[in-house]
Amino acid sequence: MSSLVATNTFFWANGIDLSSYVTGVTFNRGSEGQDATTMGQTTRISKGGLKTWSFDVQFLWDNSTGGPEPTLWSLLGTTSCVEYRHQNACSSVNNPSYWGIASVLDLPQAAAVGAMLTVNAKFENAGTLSRASSS
């Protein structure tokens, strides 16, 4: 089993590489649980339903051309292509690439006194998530 220290994440949105601004990524994958319980059963029966996925990404705030603030501002409430890899290198068995169409739903900005200003973006599934383990 290989271990990985997160120091060089790749994140791309709408054709713009935002990797150098990323300070954290949460990659969420799931399935909606469906109740398949029928009369006479004494325990709930759950079945996996539709799949879900999203990325919660924290960026350092930057308003320059190609930075996260103007890029994400224009995507808020729309759909765009996103791609994520654990490491900013070609996809491989140890560094798969995940991509799909996502909606940008939230775009809060926050900073505590004396801290760096950040932009947090929620990219939620608007299509199927694909996975590739080679480039």
N, C-alpha and C positions, 0 to 999 in steps of 0.2 A: 504494500500500500504506500503510495507516495503522499507526502504532506506538502502543504503549500502555505507560504506566508504571503498575504495580500499586500503587494507593494507596487504593482504595475498593471492595474486593471485596464481593459479596453472597453470603452463605451462609445457608441456611435449612434447619433439620432439625426434622421433626415439628411443623411449624407455628410454630416459634419462630425469629425472626430473630437469628442469632448473629454477624452481620456486624461489629459493633463490638468483638468479642473476637478476631477472626481476625488472625493475624500472618503466616500463609503457607498457601498451598493448592497441592497438586500434583494436577492432574487427569490421571488415567491412562486411556487408551483403547487397546484392542488387539483382537487376534483370535488365537484359538488356532490354531497352525499344525498342519496335518494332512499326514501323509506319504502321497503318492499315487504313490510309486515302484513300478514293476512290474519283473519279471524282464527282463533284457536292457538295461536303462538303466544308464548309467555315472555319472549325476548324480542326486542326490535331487530329487524333484519335490514342491514344497510347495504346498498350497492353503490359503486362509483358511478357518478353521472358525468356531466360535461366537465371538461378540464378547464382550469383557470390558470393564469399566470400574470405576473406583474414585476416591475422593477421599481424599487424605491431608491432613488439616487440622490446623494448629497454632493453638491458642487461648491467650490469656492466661487463667490460672486465675481463676475467680470463682465463689464458692459462693452468691451471692445468687439469689433467685427469678428465673428466666428466664436465668440465667447458664449458661455451658457445662458446669460441673461437675455440677450437679443434672440438667440436661437430658440430657447424654450418659450419666450414670450410669444413668438409667432406661431408656435405649435399648440398653445393652450386651447383646449376644446376641440382640437382637430386630431386626425390620425397621421402617423408617420412611421417610417421604417426604423426599427431599432436593432442593434446588434450588441451582444455582450460576450466577452471572453474573460476568464479569470486572470489571464496574463496577456499583455499587449505583445503578442507574438502570433505566428501562424497557428491555425487550429490544428490540433493533433489529438491522439487518444487521451493524452494527459491534459489537454487544453481545448476542450470542445467549444464550438461557437454556437450561440443561441441567438436566433433572430426571428422577427415577426413584425406584424403591424400592430401598433399600440396607440391608444388615446392618451394624451397628456391631460390629466384630470386635476391635479393640484400643483401649485407653484408658490408655496410660501417661502418667504425670505426671513432669516432670523440671525440675531447676533446678541450675545451678552456683552456687557460693557468690557472693553479691552480685548474682545475676541474677533476673529475673522468673520465677516459677513458671509453667509451661505445662502444658497438657493437649493431647495429640496423639491424634487420632481417625482410625481407618481405617474409611471407609464403602465397603463392597464390594458390587458388583452383586447384587441379589436379584430383578431384573426388567430389562426393556428400558429403555435410556436414550433419552430424547426430547430433541429440539433444536427450538427455535423462535427465529425472528429478528424477531418483532414481538410486542407485548403484546396 
